[in-house]
Amino acid sequence: MKTINVNIVTPDGPVYESDVEMVSTKAASGELGILPGHIPMVAPLQIGAVRLKNGGKTDLVAVSGGFIEVKPEKVTILAQSAEQSEEIDVERAKGAKLRAEERLHQQKRENIDFRRAELALQRAMNRINVSERHF
């Protein structure tokens, strides 16, 4: 079966590189499924999982926004942050989730930046879900 080269890069450096049969991810406009030979495009990404299918195996990478650039032979994801599922520190992610939930709860009593806390909660939940392969 045909494959497409995928690179996931953050400001800290490369996170993932491999040839895969299909890439699935969540863009701002909706869910994207990318196969070899896909038309060129660029799209902003939402916080979510990038699913990389090759044979019977699926790799998961948690991304916290960024952009995807698609060419017929290559996909490049420029993410603000990204972690492969097996590299996620689940306890740290659960701690971040609890802190974000507390900030959201405090928002009702104090002047807390609601959107910032909400995004922190989404990032933490995404990391937990990817580490536990809930996609």
KOLLOGU-9507 format. One record per residue: x, y, z of N, C-alpha, C, O, CB in turn; residue number from 1; residue in three letters. Coordinates in steps of 0.05 Angstrom, whole numbers. Glycine has a CB too. Example, Ala and Ser with C-alpha at 12.3 -4.5 7.8 and 13.67 -1.06 7.14 Angstrom:
nx  ny  nz  cax  cay  caz  cx  cy  cz  ox  oy  oz  cbx  cby  cbz  seq  type
264  -114  156  246  -90  156  264  -66  156  285  -66  169  226  -89  181  1  ALA
257  -45  142  273  -21  143  258  1  157  268  23  161  282  -12  114  2  SER
END
This chain:
nx  ny  nz  cax  cay  caz  cx  cy  cz  ox  oy  oz  cbx  cby  cbz  seq  type
17  -24  0  0  0  0  18  25  0  39  25  11  -19  0  24  1  MET
8  46  -13  23  71  -14  25  84  14  8  80  31  10  91  -34  2  LYS
46  99  18  50  113  43  56  143  37  62  151  15  73  101  60  3  THR
54  158  58  60  187  58  78  193  81  74  183  103  34  204  58  4  ILE
99  210  77  117  217  98  105  238  116  93  257  107  144  227  86  5  ASN
107  234  143  95  252  162  117  262  181  133  246  192  72  238  178  6  VAL
118  288  185  136  300  205  119  317  224  103  333  215  158  318  190  7  ASN
123  313  250  110  330  270  133  344  284  150  332  296  92  313  290  8  ILE
132  371  284  153  387  294  142  408  313  120  419  309  169  401  271  9  VAL
156  414  335  149  435  354  173  454  355  194  449  344  143  422  383  10  THR
169  477  369  192  495  373  216  482  387  239  491  383  183  519  389  11  PRO
211  460  402  233  446  415  246  425  398  267  414  406  222  433  440  12  ASP
236  420  374  248  401  356  228  380  345  204  382  351  271  387  369  13  GLY
238  361  330  221  340  319  210  321  340  223  315  360  236  324  298  14  PRO
185  313  336  171  295  355  166  268  342  166  247  355  145  307  365  15  VAL
160  268  315  152  244  301  160  246  272  156  267  260  121  238  304  16  TYR
170  225  261  175  223  232  173  194  223  186  177  234  203  235  225  17  GLU
156  189  203  152  162  193  136  163  167  124  184  161  138  145  214  18  SER
136  142  153  119  138  130  94  123  139  97  102  152  133  123  106  19  ASP
70  134  134  46  121  143  26  119  120  30  131  99  33  138  166  20  VAL
5  103  124  -15  99  103  -37  121  105  -49  128  85  -28  72  105  21  GLU
-42  131  129  -64  150  133  -58  168  157  -48  158  178  -91  137  135  22  MET
-65  193  155  -64  212  178  -92  222  183  -106  231  165  -44  235  171  23  VAL
-100  222  208  -126  233  216  -121  253  239  -106  248  257  -146  211  225  24  SER
-134  276  236  -130  297  257  -154  316  256  -171  315  238  -104  312  253  25  THR
-156  333  276  -178  352  279  -168  380  272  -152  392  286  -190  351  307  26  LYS
-178  391  250  -172  418  242  -194  436  252  -215  427  261  -169  420  211  27  ALA
-190  462  249  -210  481  258  -236  478  242  -258  483  252  -200  510  254  28  ALA
-234  468  217  -257  465  200  -270  437  203  -291  432  191  -250  469  171  29  SER
-258  419  218  -269  393  222  -248  371  221  -224  377  219  -291  387  202  30  GLY
-257  346  221  -239  323  220  -227  320  193  -240  323  172  -254  297  228  31  GLU
-200  315  192  -186  311  167  -176  282  165  -165  272  185  -163  331  163  32  LEU
-179  270  142  -167  244  136  -149  248  112  -159  256  91  -188  222  132  33  GLY
-123  242  114  -104  247  93  -91  222  84  -80  207  100  -83  268  102  34  ILE
-93  216  58  -81  193  46  -59  202  26  -59  226  19  -102  176  31  35  LEU
-41  184  18  -21  192  -2  -34  203  -27  -55  193  -35  -3  167  -9  36  PRO
-23  224  -38  -34  237  -62  -54  258  -56  -67  269  -74  -45  217  -79  37  GLY
-58  265  -31  -78  285  -23  -71  312  -36  -48  318  -40  -79  288  8  38  HIS
-91  328  -42  -86  354  -53  -72  372  -33  -76  369  -9  -113  368  -62  39  ILE
-55  391  -42  -41  409  -24  -61  426  -8  -81  436  -19  -22  426  -40  40  PRO
-55  430  17  -71  448  34  -56  455  59  -36  442  66  -98  434  41  41  MET
-65  477  72  -55  485  98  -80  491  115  -98  504  106  -36  510  96  42  VAL
-79  481  140  -102  486  158  -93  489  186  -73  476  195  -122  463  155  43  ALA
-107  505  202  -100  507  231  -111  482  245  -133  472  238  -112  533  243  44  PRO
-97  473  265  -105  450  281  -117  458  307  -110  478  319  -81  431  285  45  LEU
-135  441  317  -146  444  344  -130  427  363  -114  410  355  -176  437  345  46  GLN
-134  431  389  -123  413  409  -135  385  404  -160  383  403  -128  423  438  47  ILE
-119  365  401  -130  338  396  -108  318  390  -84  324  393  -149  339  373  48  GLY
-117  295  381  -98  273  374  -94  272  344  -112  277  329  -109  246  385  49  ALA
-69  266  337  -62  259  309  -60  229  309  -43  218  323  -36  274  299  50  VAL
-76  216  292  -75  187  289  -60  180  264  -67  190  242  -104  175  289  51  ARG
-39  164  267  -22  157  245  -24  127  240  -13  111  256  8  166  251  52  LEU
-37  118  219  -42  90  214  -22  79  194  -17  90  173  -71  86  204  53  LYS
-11  56  201  8  42  184  4  12  188  12  2  209  37  51  189  54  ASN
-7  -1  169  -13  -30  172  -35  -33  193  -55  -18  193  12  -46  180  55  GLY
-31  -51  211  -51  -55  233  -45  -38  258  -58  -40  278  -52  -83  241  56  GLY
-24  -21  256  -15  -5  279  -24  24  276  -23  35  254  15  -7  282  57  LYS
-32  36  298  -39  64  299  -23  78  321  -25  71  344  -70  68  303  58  THR
-7  98  313  8  114  332  -9  139  338  -23  149  320  36  123  321  59  ASP
-8  148  363  -23  172  371  -3  193  381  16  187  395  -44  165  393  60  LEU
-8  218  373  8  240  382  -11  262  391  -29  270  376  27  251  359  61  VAL
-8  271  416  -25  293  427  -13  319  417  11  325  422  -27  291  458  62  ALA
-29  336  404  -19  362  396  -37  384  408  -61  380  413  -20  365  365  63  VAL
-24  406  414  -38  429  426  -40  452  406  -27  473  410  -24  438  452  64  SER
-54  447  385  -57  468  365  -33  469  346  -14  453  349  -61  495  377  65  GLY
-34  487  327  -13  490  307  -25  490  280  -48  498  275  7  468  310  66  GLY
-9  481  260  -17  480  232  -9  454  219  11  442  227  -5  504  217  67  PHE
-24  446  199  -17  423  183  -14  432  155  -30  447  144  -39  400  185  68  ILE
8  423  142  13  429  114  13  402  100  29  384  107  40  445  110  69  GLU
-4  399  80  -6  374  65  4  379  36  -4  397  23  -35  364  65  70  VAL
21  361  27  30  359  0  24  330  -9  21  313  8  60  367  -4  71  LYS
23  324  -34  16  297  -43  34  275  -31  26  253  -27  17  296  -73  72  PRO
60  282  -27  79  262  -17  88  266  12  103  250  23  103  262  -35  73  GLU
78  288  25  88  295  52  68  310  68  54  328  58  114  310  50  74  LYS
67  304  94  50  320  113  69  330  135  85  316  146  27  302  126  75  VAL
67  356  139  83  369  161  64  382  180  46  397  173  103  390  149  76  THR
67  375  206  51  387  227  69  404  244  88  394  256  36  366  244  77  ILE
63  430  245  78  449  262  60  454  286  41  468  284  85  476  247  78  LEU
68  442  309  51  443  332  64  460  354  88  462  356  45  415  343  79  ALA
47  473  370  57  488  393  70  470  413  91  476  424  34  504  406  80  GLN
58  446  417  70  425  433  58  399  423  36  398  412  64  429  463  81  SER
74  377  425  65  351  416  80  330  432  103  332  439  70  347  386  82  ALA
65  308  438  77  286  453  66  260  442  42  257  438  72  288  484  83  GLU
84  240  438  74  214  430  61  201  454  69  206  477  98  196  419  84  GLN
42  184  450  26  172  472  43  159  493  37  162  517  6  152  461  85  SER
64  145  485  80  130  505  98  149  521  110  140  541  96  109  491  86  GLU
101  174  513  119  192  526  104  211  545  117  228  558  134  208  506  87  GLU
78  209  546  62  228  563  64  220  592  61  197  600  32  228  554  88  ILE
70  240  609  70  236  638  42  240  648  32  262  651  90  257  652  89  ASP
28  217  652  -1  217  658  -6  231  685  -25  246  687  -12  189  659  90  VAL
11  227  705  7  240  731  9  270  728  -7  285  741  27  229  752  91  GLU
28  280  713  31  308  708  6  320  694  -3  341  700  56  315  692  92  ARG
-3  305  674  -27  313  659  -52  314  677  -68  332  675  -32  295  635  93  ALA
-55  294  695  -77  294  713  -76  317  733  -96  329  740  -78  267  729  94  LYS
-52  324  742  -48  347  759  -55  373  745  -68  390  757  -19  348  769  95  GLY
-48  375  720  -55  399  704  -85  401  700  -96  423  701  -41  399  676  96  ALA
-98  378  697  -127  378  694  -140  387  719  -159  404  718  -137  349  687  97  LYS
-131  378  742  -143  386  768  -139  416  772  -157  430  781  -130  371  791  98  LEU
-115  427  766  -110  455  770  -128  472  752  -138  493  760  -80  462  764  99  ARG
-131  463  727  -149  478  708  -178  477  718  -192  497  716  -146  466  680  100  ALA
-187  454  727  -214  453  737  -218  471  762  -239  484  764  -221  423  745  101  GLU
-198  472  779  -200  490  802  -201  519  794  -217  535  805  -176  486  821  102  GLU
-185  527  774  -186  554  764  -213  561  751  -223  583  755  -163  559  743  103  ARG
-224  542  737  -251  546  725  -272  550  747  -290  566  744  -258  523  706  104  LEU
-269  534  768  -288  536  790  -285  563  804  -305  575  812  -284  513  810  105  HIS
-260  572  808  -255  598  821  -264  621  804  -270  643  815  -225  601  827  106  GLN
-266  617  778  -274  639  760  -300  651  768  -305  675  764  -275  629  731  107  GLN
-318  635  780  -344  645  788  -342  665  811  -358  683  815  -362  622  796  108  LYS
-320  662  827  -317  680  851  -296  702  846  -298  723  858  -308  664  874  109  ARG
-278  697  828  -256  717  823  -254  723  794  -268  712  777  -229  706  834  110  GLU
-237  742  787  -233  750  760  -210  734  747  -188  744  743  -228  780  758  111  ASN
-216  708  741  -196  690  730  -199  690  699  -222  692  690  -198  661  742  112  ILE
-178  687  685  -179  686  655  -192  659  648  -178  638  647  -151  689  643  113  ASP
-218  659  642  -233  635  637  -223  620  612  -220  596  613  -263  642  633  114  PHE
-217  634  590  -209  621  565  -182  607  569  -178  585  559  -206  642  542  115  ARG
-164  620  584  -138  607  589  -141  582  605  -127  562  599  -119  627  604  116  ARG
-158  582  625  -162  558  642  -176  537  626  -170  513  628  -179  566  666  117  ALA
-194  545  609  -209  525  592  -189  511  572  -191  487  569  -231  540  576  118  GLU
-171  526  560  -152  514  542  -133  496  557  -125  475  547  -136  536  528  119  LEU
-125  503  581  -107  486  597  -121  460  603  -109  439  603  -99  501  623  120  ALA
-147  461  609  -163  437  615  -164  420  590  -161  395  591  -191  444  624  121  LEU
-169  432  566  -171  416  541  -144  403  535  -143  379  527  -178  435  518  122  GLN
-122  417  539  -95  405  534  -90  381  553  -81  361  544  -73  426  537  123  ARG
-97  385  578  -92  363  598  -110  339  591  -100  316  592  -98  373  626  124  ALA
-135  343  585  -153  321  578  -144  307  553  -146  282  551  -182  331  575  125  MET
-134  322  533  -124  310  508  -100  292  514  -99  270  504  -116  332  488  126  ASN
-82  301  531  -58  285  537  -66  260  552  -55  238  546  -39  301  555  127  ARG
-85  262  570  -94  238  585  -107  218  566  -101  195  567  -114  246  608  128  ILE
-125  228  549  -139  211  530  -120  197  511  -123  173  505  -160  226  514  129  ASN
-100  212  501  -81  200  482  -64  179  497  -59  158  486  -63  221  470  130  VAL
-55  185  521  -39  166  536  -54  140  542  -42  119  544  -28  178  562  131  SER
-80  142  546  -97  119  552  -110  108  527  -125  89  528  -118  126  572  132  GLU
-103  120  503  -113  111  477  -144  110  476  -155  90  468  -101  83  471  133  ARG
-156  132  484  -185  134  483  -195  148  458  -212  166  459  -195  149  508  134  HIS
-185  140  435  -193  152  410  -202  130  391  -210  136  368  -171  169  397  135  PHE
END
